[in-house]
Amino acid sequence: MKGLLLKDWYQVRTSMKAMCLTVAFVLVIWVFSTSNAYVFPVSYAAVFLGILPINLLAYDHASGWTEYSFALPLSKELQVAEKYLVGLLCTAVSAALNGFSAASCSGWETASCDADR
């Protein structure tokens, strides 16, 4: 399981530059927009993290990993469990970001935070 998680981490790390540029671009647009809705970055992070496991599955399929994995001593159940674990980790990170955003927004006494509640 650790090896499969490392494989997926290496795949994410190789595409991290493009992901960071995309996030930075969207955040710049959000900063310069007229809306003060603080829900947008959290929602964007949730969607972005939700797409990540699907991208990993697509990359595995495109690179031929599914065929190669049959030659390794890995059960199909273990491979599927690892993908579910990646999805749960992304969900946990998204929930933590959402909680942090809600906690920081509730501490501020601004009209924009009050409008989002």
C-alpha positions as CSV (number, residue, x, y, z in Angstrom):
1,M,0.0,0.0,0.0
2,K,2.8,2.4,0.9
3,G,4.4,1.8,-2.6
4,L,1.1,2.6,-4.3
5,L,0.6,5.8,-2.3
6,L,4.2,6.8,-3.1
7,K,3.5,6.2,-6.8
8,D,0.5,8.4,-6.7
9,W,2.4,11.1,-4.7
10,Y,5.2,11.1,-7.3
11,Q,2.5,11.5,-10.0
12,V,1.0,14.4,-8.2
13,R,4.4,16.0,-7.5
14,T,5.3,15.9,-11.2
15,S,2.2,17.8,-12.1
16,M,2.3,20.1,-9.1
17,K,3.7,23.0,-11.1
18,A,0.7,23.1,-13.4
19,M,-1.7,22.7,-10.5
20,C,0.0,25.6,-8.6
21,L,-0.2,27.8,-11.6
22,T,-3.9,27.0,-12.1
23,V,-4.7,27.7,-8.5
24,A,-2.6,30.9,-8.5
25,F,-4.4,32.1,-11.7
26,V,-7.8,31.4,-10.2
27,L,-6.9,33.1,-7.0
28,V,-5.7,36.2,-8.8
29,I,-9.0,36.4,-10.7
30,W,-10.8,36.0,-7.4
31,V,-8.8,38.7,-5.7
32,F,-9.4,41.2,-8.4
33,S,-13.1,40.4,-8.7
34,T,-15.7,42.6,-7.1
35,S,-17.1,39.8,-5.0
36,N,-16.0,39.4,-1.4
37,A,-17.3,35.9,-1.1
38,Y,-14.8,33.9,0.9
39,V,-16.6,30.7,0.0
40,F,-15.1,30.6,-3.5
41,P,-11.5,29.6,-2.7
42,V,-12.7,26.8,-0.4
43,S,-15.2,25.6,-3.0
44,Y,-12.5,25.7,-5.7
45,A,-10.1,23.7,-3.4
46,A,-12.8,21.1,-2.8
47,V,-13.5,20.7,-6.5
48,F,-9.8,20.7,-7.3
49,L,-9.0,18.0,-4.7
50,G,-12.0,16.0,-5.8
51,I,-10.7,15.9,-9.4
52,L,-7.2,14.8,-8.2
53,P,-8.0,11.0,-7.7
54,I,-9.8,10.9,-11.1
55,N,-6.7,12.4,-12.8
56,L,-4.5,9.8,-11.1
57,L,-6.8,7.1,-12.4
58,A,-6.7,8.5,-15.9
59,Y,-2.9,8.8,-15.8
60,D,-2.6,5.2,-14.6
61,H,-4.8,4.1,-17.5
62,A,-3.0,6.2,-20.1
63,S,0.5,5.1,-19.0
64,G,-0.4,1.4,-19.0
65,W,-0.2,0.9,-15.3
66,T,-3.3,-1.2,-15.2
67,E,-1.7,-3.8,-17.4
68,Y,1.7,-3.6,-15.7
69,S,0.2,-4.0,-12.3
70,F,-1.0,-7.5,-13.2
71,A,2.6,-8.6,-13.3
72,L,3.2,-7.4,-9.8
73,P,2.2,-9.1,-6.5
74,L,-0.6,-6.6,-6.0
75,S,-4.2,-7.7,-5.6
76,K,-6.9,-5.8,-7.4
77,E,-8.6,-5.1,-4.0
78,L,-5.4,-3.5,-2.7
79,Q,-5.2,-1.2,-5.8
80,V,-8.8,-0.2,-5.4
81,A,-8.4,0.4,-1.7
82,E,-5.4,2.6,-2.4
83,K,-7.4,4.8,-4.8
84,Y,-10.2,5.1,-2.2
85,L,-7.6,6.1,0.4
86,V,-6.3,8.8,-1.9
87,G,-9.9,10.0,-2.3
88,L,-10.4,10.0,1.4
89,L,-7.2,11.9,2.0
90,C,-8.3,14.6,-0.6
91,T,-11.6,14.8,1.2
92,A,-10.0,15.2,4.6
93,V,-7.7,18.0,3.3
94,S,-10.7,19.7,1.7
95,A,-12.7,19.4,4.9
96,A,-9.7,20.8,6.9
97,L,-9.4,23.8,4.5
98,N,-13.2,24.4,4.8
99,G,-13.0,24.2,8.6
100,F,-10.1,26.6,8.7
101,S,-11.8,29.0,6.4
102,A,-15.0,28.9,8.5
103,A,-13.1,29.3,11.7
104,S,-11.2,32.3,10.4
105,C,-14.3,33.8,8.9
106,S,-16.2,33.5,12.1
107,G,-13.5,35.3,14.0
108,W,-13.6,38.3,11.7
109,E,-16.3,40.9,12.2
110,T,-16.6,41.9,8.5
111,A,-19.7,42.3,6.4
112,S,-18.4,39.9,3.8
113,C,-18.1,37.0,6.3
114,D,-21.5,37.8,7.7
115,A,-23.0,37.8,4.2
116,D,-21.6,34.3,3.5
117,R,-23.2,32.6,6.5
